[in-house]
Amino acid sequence: MDQIDAEYGHRASGIEPNTPRPELGEYHTAAAIARALNSNKKYITRLAQREGWPARKVGNRYEYLPPAHIARCVVAAPVATIEASTALVTFADLAHSDAQRDKVLLREQAVRLLQQNLSLGKEVALQLVCQHFAGAHPMFPCSVSSLRNWLAAYTARGIDGLVEQKRGRVGRKGFAVDLDEEAILRGRAMAIEHGIKGRTNVARAYRNLVADPTIHGPARQWLHGANASKSYVPPSVRDALRTAPLAVKLIQQGPKAAKLDGPFTECSYENVSAGRAFTADDMTANVYVWCEWPNEQGYLLIRPQILAAMDIGSMAWLNVRAVMRPKGQYNKDDVWGLMGDVMDAHGLHLNAEGKVDSIAVLEGGTWQSGVVVGTKTGVSDEDRFGGLRSLGVQVIHTRTPRGKIIETAFNNLQHAADNCKGFCGRMEMKDCPENVKQELALVAAGKAHPRQFFLHVSEYSAHLSGVMHALNHERNDGKILRGRAPVDKWAEDAPQMLTFPDSHKWMYRAAYRICEVTRNGVRVTVGSGKYLTAYTYENPEKLEAHRGRRVVCYWNDYDPDTDAVIYSLRNGRPDKLICVASRLASVPRFGATGDQMAAEASRKKLSQQLARTESKALQPFLQRGLTTARPVPVDVGAAIAQVRRDQAAKTRTAQKARRFQGDAAELLDEAKVEGRMQNEESADAADLSAMAEDFQPRHQLEPATDLSAEALL
């Protein structure tokens, strides 16, 4: 009571003499006393019970007889002042979608129905209205006591009296109520500016508000930094400084990040049949793979780039590529080659009218290059030359990861394909296995070759293809398959696919070369110097007629084993299709297997047979016969003996000639020459005489002639 006297006594003493004073001994509600003392009903109720104030119950609420000095405060607070200080909510303040508005209209309906039936008696009318609303509106609470209160409020203030005046929690108000709107906005801005990655730093903003000298009034009583933790923020202030996450991301990271984090369109794939739409994307493998490379080490050991294509209507994997390069990632030719692999293996979807209606959902960047989509002609964006659009494929550019359904499928592919040698973890910096780190260190130090620990790129590609084949036969409970496997969905839809003829396969080949037809076929070279690589494509039946001519070879640079398409060249441009040539495998110079030698012999024999067939077709029209006589068989042993005898005779003749040329003076003396010829043990005197006759012109020299050995020779 002393606290009440000290805190609220000034109000009783401040009553003007002319103010009418009702009897101080009347009862007041706890709400009226709390409003006059700027307190709350809980505190007044506990104070009345503790002090033993006289109380009475009126309906379902209690009224108290406070002491005289508190009663003066209640009497001194005029009703008009109380209503003016309390901003009452009117019916016009309620939004059209506010749930409280519907309650007010139902209350008005109940009051009017009660007024219409008052002739039956008030108590009877109250019961009838309650029964009516219990059946018509079972979720609307309506009782006899509530109807009495609504009737009194409606009679006094109309429909505004039926509006609830609840202003939040009962009791002490939050600290944030003492902050004006400008201070709250300033605090929100500081919380966003000091936050990172879409998060706000409310504690830092609160500390800045503590140091802000422009904040005054009641907020200064609690706005201070004398807390046990520097991160403490009153709950009401923390709620007041909270900002919508989308607005935070827009301010911190820009409109693109806000768009990616904003609402998205819920799509359905129920109307997409198998084979009609496909999507493709790239990912970095979680496995270290090696391949041969013309560098100092002779190999390349990295994590390859994976390019994969997937059918949307059946969730079936279509094709995959593994790209390995020491610098840079995949390029537009790799992407276009992947599209060519898909069309080689599956083709394009046809509608009921027999027209191509395939759809390709691709991301931006390299996937939207002119090689893949088509080159702009300048007429419109839809009219392009080359690429997928020239084949009748509709290209959809998706700008968000959610637009590509392959992003979710990559997760399943990684889980299934990462169980192999060289796996370095989803996040290599954190969960790379220790044994893989040791193996990488051994290879980097030159103490081991990567084939001892890691897969070759061809082995890894085969591993990925096997995993995709297994996933295509595994049932899925997603919203597309509904418990079926991708192959089951494909078989159920049975799409009609267009397979390209050989004459049109060049349209989706990733690379081409202008080269000359050799006797072994078409030889394509890539690179130069130590990076030189060559591939040979053969079709003897078609290419032999074009030997020596320059042609255009369309080939698959990623998978050289794929057939190449050969076109004739006219005026520097492709003219007519010659053939589709297959890859010619090279045979090891040493250590070739029997199968390889047999295949090579069959290939050469086929070429000769083709030549004989054509020559026999031309024989009736030739002026001379064919040279088909076979050579006479020769005794190999006798031929070898004869060659040895001939070689021995040549050796003796050369030795004799060197002896005669050794001494120039003796060669000039004809007598010595004849004597030496007579003493020669050899029986070939005739040959030596012929040799002397050969030297005779050289002996007839002038006296002044230089007789040195150099001059004679």
C-alpha positions in Angstrom: 0.0 0.0 0.0 2.9 2.3 0.6 4.1 1.7 -2.9 0.6 2.6 -4.2 0.5 5.7 -2.1 3.9 6.8 -3.3 3.3 6.0 -6.9 -0.4 7.0 -7.4 -1.1 9.3 -4.5 -0.4 12.4 -6.6 -3.4 11.6 -8.8 -5.8 11.8 -5.9 -4.3 15.0 -4.7 -4.4 16.5 -8.2 -8.3 16.5 -8.4 -9.6 19.9 -9.1 -12.2 21.4 -6.6 -14.9 21.8 -9.2 -14.7 18.1 -10.3 -17.9 16.2 -9.3 -17.0 13.5 -6.8 -19.3 10.6 -6.5 -19.4 8.5 -3.4 -15.9 7.0 -2.7 -17.5 4.0 -1.2 -18.8 2.5 -4.5 -17.4 -0.7 -6.0 -15.2 -0.7 -9.1 -14.0 -3.4 -11.4 -10.3 -4.5 -11.4 -10.0 -3.2 -15.0 -11.2 0.3 -14.0 -8.8 0.4 -11.1 -5.9 -0.9 -13.2 -6.6 1.6 -15.9 -6.7 4.5 -13.4 -3.4 3.4 -11.7 -1.7 2.5 -15.0 -1.3 -1.1 -13.9 -2.8 -4.5 -14.8 -5.8 -6.5 -13.6 -3.6 -9.3 -12.3 -1.7 -7.0 -9.9 -5.0 -5.4 -8.7 -6.6 -8.7 -8.1 -3.6 -10.0 -6.1 -3.4 -6.7 -4.2 -7.1 -6.9 -3.3 -6.8 -10.4 -2.0 -3.7 -9.6 -0.1 -5.1 -6.4 1.5 -8.6 -7.9 2.0 -10.6 -5.4 0.0 -14.4 -5.9 0.2 -15.5 -7.6 -3.0 -18.7 -8.6 -4.7 -19.6 -10.8 -7.7 -21.7 -9.3 -10.5 -22.4 -11.8 -13.2 -19.1 -13.5 -13.9 -16.8 -10.8 -12.7 -15.7 -9.3 -9.4 -15.9 -5.7 -8.2 -13.8 -4.3 -5.4 -14.1 -1.5 -2.8 -10.6 0.0 -2.8 -9.2 2.3 -0.1 -10.1 6.0 -0.3 -6.8 7.2 -1.9 -7.1 4.6 -4.7 -10.8 5.3 -5.1 -10.0 9.0 -5.6 -7.7 8.0 -8.6 -10.5 5.9 -10.1 -13.0 8.8 -9.7 -10.6 11.4 -10.9 -10.1 9.5 -14.2 -13.0 10.8 -16.4 -14.6 8.2 -18.7 -14.1 10.5 -21.7 -10.4 10.7 -21.0 -10.1 6.9 -20.6 -11.9 6.4 -24.0 -9.7 9.0 -25.6 -6.5 7.4 -24.3 -7.6 4.0 -25.4 -7.8 3.7 -29.2 -11.0 1.6 -29.6 -11.2 -0.6 -32.7 -14.2 0.1 -34.8 -15.9 -2.1 -37.4 -14.5 0.1 -40.2 -11.0 -0.6 -39.0 -11.3 -4.4 -39.7 -10.0 -5.7 -43.0 -12.4 -7.4 -45.4 -10.5 -10.7 -44.9 -10.1 -10.4 -41.2 -11.6 -13.3 -39.2 -12.9 -10.9 -36.6 -15.1 -9.2 -39.1 -17.0 -12.4 -39.7 -17.5 -12.8 -35.9 -18.8 -9.2 -35.6 -21.4 -9.9 -38.4 -22.5 -13.1 -36.8 -22.9 -11.3 -33.5 -25.0 -8.6 -35.1 -27.1 -11.3 -36.7 -27.6 -13.0 -33.3 -28.6 -9.6 -31.6 -31.1 -8.8 -34.3 -32.7 -12.2 -34.1 -32.9 -11.7 -30.4 -34.6 -8.3 -30.8 -37.2 -9.8 -33.1 -38.1 -12.5 -30.6 -38.2 -10.4 -27.4 -42.0 -10.6 -27.6 -41.7 -14.2 -26.5 -39.9 -13.2 -23.4 -36.2 -12.3 -23.0 -35.2 -15.6 -21.4 -37.1 -17.7 -24.0 -35.7 -15.6 -26.8 -32.1 -16.1 -25.5 -32.6 -19.9 -25.4 -34.1 -19.9 -28.9 -31.3 -17.9 -30.4 -28.6 -20.0 -28.8 -30.3 -23.2 -30.1 -30.5 -21.7 -33.6 -26.8 -20.7 -33.8 -25.7 -24.1 -32.3 -27.3 -25.8 -35.3 -26.7 -23.2 -38.0 -23.1 -22.2 -36.9 -21.7 -25.0 -34.7 -18.2 -23.4 -34.7 -19.5 -20.0 -33.6 -19.5 -19.8 -29.7 -22.8 -18.3 -28.6 -24.1 -18.5 -25.0 -26.9 -16.7 -23.0 -24.4 -14.5 -21.1 -22.7 -13.5 -24.3 -26.0 -12.6 -25.9 -26.9 -10.4 -22.9 -23.5 -8.6 -23.3 -23.9 -8.2 -27.0 -27.4 -6.8 -26.7 -26.2 -4.2 -24.2 -23.2 -3.2 -26.3 -25.2 -3.1 -29.5 -27.8 -0.9 -27.9 -25.1 1.5 -26.5 -22.7 1.7 -29.5 -24.2 -0.1 -32.4 -22.1 -2.5 -34.5 -18.9 -1.0 -33.1 -19.8 -2.3 -29.6 -19.6 -5.9 -30.9 -16.0 -5.5 -31.9 -13.5 -7.1 -29.5 -11.0 -4.7 -28.0 -8.3 -7.2 -27.3 -5.0 -5.5 -27.8 -2.6 -8.4 -27.3 -1.3 -10.2 -24.2 -2.8 -9.2 -20.9 -0.2 -7.9 -18.4 3.1 -6.0 -18.9 3.6 -4.7 -22.4 6.7 -5.5 -24.4 9.7 -3.3 -24.4 9.3 -2.8 -28.2 6.2 -0.7 -27.6 8.4 2.1 -26.3 10.3 2.3 -29.6 8.8 4.5 -32.4 8.5 3.3 -35.9 11.7 5.1 -37.1 13.8 3.4 -34.4 12.4 0.0 -35.3 13.1 0.5 -39.1 16.6 1.7 -38.3 17.2 -1.4 -36.1 16.0 -3.7 -38.9 18.3 -2.0 -41.4 21.3 -2.4 -39.1 20.5 -6.1 -38.5 20.4 -6.7 -42.2 23.6 -4.8 -43.0 25.6 -6.6 -40.3 24.2 -10.1 -41.3 25.6 -12.4 -44.0 24.2 -15.0 -46.3 20.5 -14.2 -45.8 20.8 -13.9 -42.0 20.3 -10.9 -39.8 22.4 -9.9 -36.8 19.8 -8.7 -34.3 22.2 -8.6 -31.4 24.6 -6.2 -33.2 21.6 -4.0 -34.2 20.4 -3.9 -30.6 23.9 -2.8 -29.4 23.8 0.0 -31.9 20.4 1.1 -30.7 21.8 1.2 -27.1 24.5 3.6 -28.3 22.0 5.7 -30.3 21.6 9.1 -28.6 18.4 10.0 -30.5 16.4 7.4 -28.6 14.8 8.9 -25.5 11.8 8.5 -23.3 10.7 5.2 -21.6 13.0 3.2 -23.8 16.0 4.6 -22.0 15.0 2.7 -18.8 15.6 -0.7 -20.4 17.7 0.1 -23.5 21.2 -0.4 -22.1 24.1 -2.8 -22.5 24.4 -3.9 -18.9 23.5 -7.5 -19.6 25.4 -10.7 -18.8 25.7 -11.5 -22.5 26.4 -9.1 -25.3 24.0 -11.2 -27.5 21.0 -10.7 -25.2 18.0 -9.0 -26.8 14.6 -8.6 -25.2 12.2 -11.0 -26.9 9.8 -8.2 -27.9 12.6 -6.3 -29.5 13.9 -9.3 -31.3 10.4 -9.9 -32.8 10.2 -6.2 -33.8 13.5 -6.3 -35.6 12.7 -9.4 -37.5 12.6 -9.0 -41.3 11.2 -11.2 -44.0 13.9 -13.6 -45.3 13.1 -12.8 -48.9 13.6 -9.0 -48.3 16.9 -9.8 -46.5 18.2 -11.8 -49.4 17.2 -9.1 -51.9 19.1 -6.5 -49.9 22.2 -8.6 -49.2 22.6 -10.7 -52.3 20.6 -8.9 -55.0 17.5 -9.6 -57.1 18.8 -12.8 -58.7 19.3 -14.5 -55.4 15.9 -13.3 -54.2 14.3 -14.7 -57.4 15.9 -18.1 -56.8 14.7 -18.1 -53.2 11.2 -16.8 -54.0 8.1 -18.7 -54.9 8.2 -21.3 -57.6 5.6 -22.8 -60.0 4.3 -26.2 -59.1 4.5 -28.2 -62.3 3.1 -31.6 -63.3 4.7 -34.1 -65.7 1.6 -36.3 -66.0 1.1 -35.2 -69.7 4.7 -35.8 -70.7 5.1 -39.1 -72.5 8.3 -41.1 -72.6 10.8 -40.0 -75.3 9.2 -36.6 -75.9 11.3 -34.4 -73.7 14.8 -34.8 -72.5 17.2 -32.8 -70.3 20.9 -32.7 -69.9 23.4 -31.3 -67.4 26.9 -31.6 -66.1 28.5 -32.6 -62.8 32.0 -33.2 -61.5 32.7 -36.8 -60.7 33.5 -37.7 -57.1 36.1 -40.1 -58.3 39.7 -39.6 -59.5 40.2 -41.1 -62.9 43.3 -41.3 -65.1 43.9 -41.4 -68.8 46.9 -41.3 -71.2 48.1 -37.8 -71.9 51.1 -36.4 -73.9 52.8 -34.6 -71.0 55.9 -35.2 -68.9 54.2 -37.8 -66.8 52.5 -39.5 -69.7 49.1 -39.5 -68.0 46.4 -37.2 -66.5 44.9 -37.8 -63.1 41.9 -35.6 -62.3 38.2 -35.7 -61.5 36.4 -35.8 -64.9 33.4 -33.8 -66.0 30.3 -35.9 -66.5 27.8 -34.9 -69.2 24.6 -36.9 -68.9 21.2 -36.8 -70.6 17.9 -38.1 -69.1 14.4 -38.6 -70.5 11.8 -36.5 -68.5 8.7 -38.6 -69.3 10.2 -41.9 -68.0 13.2 -40.7 -65.8 15.4 -43.0 -67.9 19.1 -42.2 -68.4 19.8 -41.9 -72.1 23.6 -41.3 -72.4 26.7 -40.2 -70.6 30.1 -38.7 -71.4 33.2 -38.3 -69.3 35.4 -35.3 -70.3 39.0 -35.0 -69.2 41.2 -32.0 -69.9 44.2 -30.6 -68.0 42.9 -27.0 -68.3 39.3 -25.9 -68.6 36.0 -27.8 -68.5 33.8 -29.2 -71.3 33.0 -27.0 -74.3 30.2 -26.6 -76.8 31.5 -29.3 -79.0 31.3 -31.8 -76.1 27.7 -30.7 -75.5 26.8 -31.1 -79.1 28.5 -34.5 -79.2 26.3 -35.6 -76.3 23.2 -34.5 -78.2 24.5 -36.5 -81.2 24.9 -39.6 -79.0 21.3 -39.3 -77.8 20.0 -39.0 -81.4 22.2 -41.9 -82.5 20.9 -44.2 -79.8 17.3 -43.1 -79.6 16.4 -40.5 -82.2 13.7 -37.8 -81.9 10.1 -38.1 -80.9 7.3 -38.0 -83.4 3.7 -36.9 -82.8 0.6 -38.4 -84.2 1.0 -36.5 -87.4 4.5 -37.8 -88.0 6.3 -34.5 -87.2 9.1 -34.0 -84.8 7.9 -32.6 -81.5 10.9 -33.3 -79.2 11.7 -30.9 -76.3 15.1 -30.2 -74.9 15.3 -28.5 -71.4 18.8 -27.0 -71.1 20.4 -24.5 -68.8 22.3 -21.4 -70.0 25.9 -20.7 -70.9 27.5 -23.4 -73.1 24.3 -25.3 -73.4 22.7 -22.3 -75.2 25.6 -21.8 -77.6 25.1 -21.4 -81.4 26.5 -24.9 -82.0 23.9 -26.5 -79.7 20.8 -24.4 -80.2 21.6 -22.9 -83.6 23.1 -19.7 -85.0 20.8 -16.6 -85.2 19.8 -15.5 -88.7 18.8 -12.0 -87.7 15.1 -12.5 -88.6 14.0 -13.6 -85.2 15.2 -15.6 -82.2 13.2 -18.6 -83.2 14.6 -18.7 -86.8 18.0 -20.2 -86.4 20.4 -22.1 -88.6 21.8 -25.5 -87.5 21.7 -26.9 -84.0 18.7 -28.5 -82.3 16.2 -26.0 -83.8 17.1 -27.0 -87.3 16.1 -30.6 -86.4 12.7 -29.5 -85.2 13.5 -29.7 -81.5 12.0 -27.1 -79.2 14.7 -25.8 -76.8 13.5 -24.5 -73.4 16.0 -22.4 -71.5 15.6 -23.0 -67.8 17.2 -20.3 -65.6 16.7 -22.0 -62.2 18.0 -25.4 -60.9 14.4 -26.4 -60.1 13.5 -26.3 -63.8 15.8 -29.2 -64.5 14.5 -32.5 -63.1 17.9 -34.1 -63.7 19.3 -32.2 -60.7 17.5 -34.6 -58.3 18.4 -37.6 -60.4 22.1 -36.7 -60.1 21.9 -37.3 -56.4 20.7 -40.9 -57.0 23.3 -41.4 -59.7 26.1 -40.3 -57.4 25.0 -42.5 -54.6 25.0 -45.5 -56.9 28.2 -44.7 -58.9 30.5 -43.6 -56.1 31.1 -47.1 -54.9 34.3 -47.6 -56.9 38.1 -47.1 -56.7 39.3 -43.5 -56.3 36.2 -42.2 -54.5 37.2 -38.9 -52.8 33.9 -38.0 -51.0 31.1 -35.6 -51.8 33.2 -32.8 -50.3 36.8 -33.7 -51.0 38.1 -31.1 -48.5 36.2 -32.7 -45.6 35.5 -36.3 -46.2 38.2 -37.6 -48.6 39.3 -41.1 -47.4 42.8 -41.4 -46.0 43.8 -44.2 -48.3 42.9 -42.1 -51.4 45.0 -39.2 -50.0 48.0 -41.6 -49.6 47.5 -43.0 -53.2 47.3 -39.5 -54.6 50.5 -38.6 -52.8 52.3 -41.7 -54.1 51.3 -40.9 -57.7 52.2 -37.2 -57.3 55.7 -38.2 -56.0 56.3 -40.5 -59.0 56.5 -43.6 -56.9 53.4 -45.3 -58.4 51.4 -45.2 -61.6 47.7 -44.2 -61.3 46.6 -47.5 -62.9 47.6 -49.2 -59.6 44.9 -47.4 -57.6 42.5 -45.6 -60.0 40.2 -46.5 -62.9 40.9 -45.6 -66.5 38.5 -43.1 -68.1 37.2 -45.9 -70.3 36.6 -48.1 -67.3 34.8 -45.3 -65.5 32.6 -44.6 -68.5 31.7 -48.2 -68.6 31.0 -48.2 -64.9 28.6 -45.2 -65.3 26.8 -46.8 -68.2 26.3 -50.0 -66.1 25.0 -47.9 -63.1 22.6 -46.1 -65.4 21.3 -49.3 -66.9 20.7 -50.6 -63.4 18.8 -47.4 -62.4 16.7 -47.7 -65.5 15.4 -51.1 -64.3 14.8 -49.9 -60.7 11.3 -49.0 -59.6 10.6 -45.5 -58.3 7.8 -44.1 -56.2 8.0 -40.5 -57.5 5.2 -38.4 -58.9 6.2 -39.4 -62.5 6.8 -43.2 -62.3 4.3 -44.0 -59.5 6.0 -47.3 -58.5 7.1 -48.2 -62.0 10.6 -48.6 -63.4 11.8 -46.2 -66.2 11.9 -49.1 -68.7 8.3 -50.0 -67.8 7.2 -46.4 -68.4 9.0 -46.4 -71.7 7.4 -49.7 -72.8 4.0 -48.5 -71.6 4.1 -45.3 -73.6 5.8 -46.9 -76.6 6.9 -43.7 -78.2 7.4 -43.4 -81.9 11.0 -42.2 -82.5 12.6 -40.9 -85.7 16.0 -42.5 -86.4 18.2 -40.4 -88.7 19.4 -42.0 -92.0 23.1 -42.0 -92.7 22.7 -39.1 -95.1 21.7 -36.8 -92.2 23.9 -38.0 -89.4 26.4 -35.2 -90.2 23.8 -32.7 -88.8 24.7 -33.7 -85.2 28.3 -34.8 -85.5 30.4 -32.8 -83.1 33.5 -32.3 -85.4 34.4 -32.5 -89.0 37.7 -32.5 -91.1 38.5 -31.9 -94.7 40.9 -34.6 -95.7 42.1 -36.8 -98.5 41.0 -40.4 -99.2 44.0 -42.8 -98.9 44.3 -46.4 -99.9 43.4 -47.3 -96.3 40.4 -45.0 -96.1 40.0 -41.5 -94.6 42.6 -40.5 -92.0 41.6 -37.8 -89.5 44.4 -36.1 -87.5 43.9 -34.1 -84.4 46.5 -31.8 -82.8 50.1 -31.5 -83.8 53.5 -32.4 -82.4 53.4 -34.5 -79.3 49.6 -34.0 -79.2 49.1 -35.5 -82.6 46.4 -38.2 -82.7 45.1 -39.9 -85.8 41.9 -42.0 -86.6 41.2 -43.9 -89.8 37.8 -44.7 -91.1 37.3 -47.3 -93.9 34.7 -48.4 -96.3 36.5 -50.0 -99.2 33.4 -50.6 -101.3 32.7 -46.8 -101.5 35.9 -45.0 -100.7 38.2 -46.8 -103.2 36.5 -45.0 -106.1 37.3 -41.6 -104.4 41.0 -42.4 -103.6 43.1 -39.2 -103.9 40.1 -36.9 -103.6 39.4 -34.4 -100.8 36.3 -35.2 -98.8 34.5 -33.9 -95.7 34.5 -36.3 -92.8 32.0 -35.8 -89.9 33.1 -37.8 -86.9 32.6 -38.0 -83.2 35.6 -36.6 -81.4 34.5 -37.9 -78.0 33.9 -41.5 -79.1 36.0 -42.0 -82.3 34.7 -45.6 -82.5 31.4 -44.2 -83.7 30.9 -44.4 -87.4 32.0 -41.3 -89.4 29.9 -39.8 -92.2 31.8 -39.0 -95.5 30.6 -36.4 -97.9 32.1 -35.4 -101.3 33.6 -31.8 -101.6 32.5 -29.4 -104.3 33.5 -25.8 -104.4 34.8 -26.0 -100.9 31.4 -27.2 -99.5 29.9 -30.6 -98.8 28.0 -31.9 -101.9 26.8 -35.5 -101.7 26.9 -38.4 -99.3 29.5 -41.0 -100.1 29.2 -43.4 -97.3 29.2 -44.1 -93.6 32.7 -45.4 -92.6 33.6 -47.5 -89.6 36.7 -47.0 -87.4 39.8 -49.0 -88.5 41.6 -50.3 -85.4 45.4 -50.3 -85.5 47.3 -53.5 -85.0 50.3 -53.6 -82.7 53.6 -53.9 -84.6 54.9 -56.5 -82.2 52.7 -58.9 -80.2 49.6 -58.8 -82.3 47.1 -61.6 -81.5 45.9 -64.2 -83.9 42.4 -62.7 -84.1 43.8 -59.3 -85.0 46.0 -60.7 -87.7 43.0 -62.8 -89.1 40.8 -59.7 -89.1 43.5 -57.7 -90.9 44.0 -60.4 -93.5 40.2 -60.6 -94.1 40.1 -56.8 -94.6 42.9 -56.9 -97.2 41.4 -59.9 -98.9 38.0 -58.2 -99.1 39.6 -55.2 -100.8 41.3 -57.4 -103.4 38.1 -59.3 -104.1 36.3 -56.0 -104.7 39.0 -55.0 -107.2 38.7 -58.4 -109.0 34.9 -58.2 -109.1 35.1 -54.8 -110.7 37.8 -55.8 -113.2 35.9 -58.9 -114.3 32.9 -56.7 -114.9 35.0 -54.5 -117.2 36.9 -57.4 -118.9 34.5 -57.8 -121.9 35.1 -54.1 -122.8 38.9 -54.1 -122.5 41.1 -54.0 -125.6 43.7 -56.3 -123.9 43.3 -59.1 -121.5 44.0 -59.1 -117.9 47.4 -59.9 -116.5 46.4 -62.8 -114.5 49.4 -65.2 -115.2 51.1 -66.3 -112.0 55.0 -66.3 -111.8 56.9 -69.7 -112.3 57.8 -71.3 -109.0 61.4 -70.8 -108.0 63.6 -73.1 -106.0 64.4 -71.0 -103.0 67.6 -73.0 -102.0 69.1 -72.7 -105.5 68.3 -69.1 -105.7 70.0 -68.4 -102.4 73.2 -70.3 -103.5 73.3 -68.4 -106.8 73.1 -65.1 -104.9 75.9 -66.1 -102.7 78.2 -67.0 -105.7 77.4 -63.7 -107.4 78.2 -61.8 -104.2 81.5 -63.7 -103.8 82.6 -62.8 -107.4 81.7 -59.2 -106.8 83.8 -59.1 -103.7 86.9 -60.6 -105.4 86.6 -58.1 -108.3 86.4 -55.2 -105.9 89.5 -56.5 -104.0 91.5 -56.8 -107.2 90.6 -53.3 -108.3 91.7 -51.8 -105.0 95.1 -53.6 -105.3 95.7 -52.1 -108.7 94.8 -48.6 -107.6 97.0 -48.8 -104.5 100.3 -47.8 -106.2 100.1 -45.2 -109.0 103.7 -45.8 -110.1 103.2 -49.5 -110.6 100.0 -48.9 -112.5 102.0 -46.7 -115.0 104.4 -49.5 -115.8 102.7 -51.7 -118.3 105.3 -54.5 -117.8 104.7 -54.7 -114.2 101.0 -54.8 -114.9 101.4 -57.7 -117.4 103.7 -59.6 -114.9 101.3 -59.2 -112.1 98.5 -60.5 -114.4 100.6 -63.6 -115.3 101.4 -64.3 -111.7 97.9 -64.0 -110.5 96.6 -67.2 -109.1 93.1 -66.5 -110.3 91.9 -68.2 -113.4 90.0 -65.1 -114.5 92.8 -63.7 -116.7 90.3 -62.4 -119.3 88.6 -60.2 -116.7 91.9 -58.8 -115.6 92.8 -57.9 -119.2 89.6 -56.1 -119.6 90.3 -54.2 -116.4 93.8 -53.2 -117.7 92.2 -52.0 -120.9 89.9 -49.8 -118.8 92.9 -48.2 -117.2 94.7 -47.7 -120.5 93.2 -44.2 -121.3 94.3 -42.9 -117.9 98.0 -43.9 -118.6 98.3 -41.8 -121.8 99.1 -38.6 -120.1 101.1 -35.5 -121.1 104.6 -35.1 -119.6 103.6 -32.0 -117.8 100.6 -33.7 -116.3 100.5 -34.0 -112.5 101.2 -37.6 -111.6 99.9 -37.5 -108.1 97.5 -40.1 -106.8 94.7 -37.5 -106.4 95.0 -36.6 -110.1 94.9 -40.2 -111.2 91.9 -41.0 -109.2 
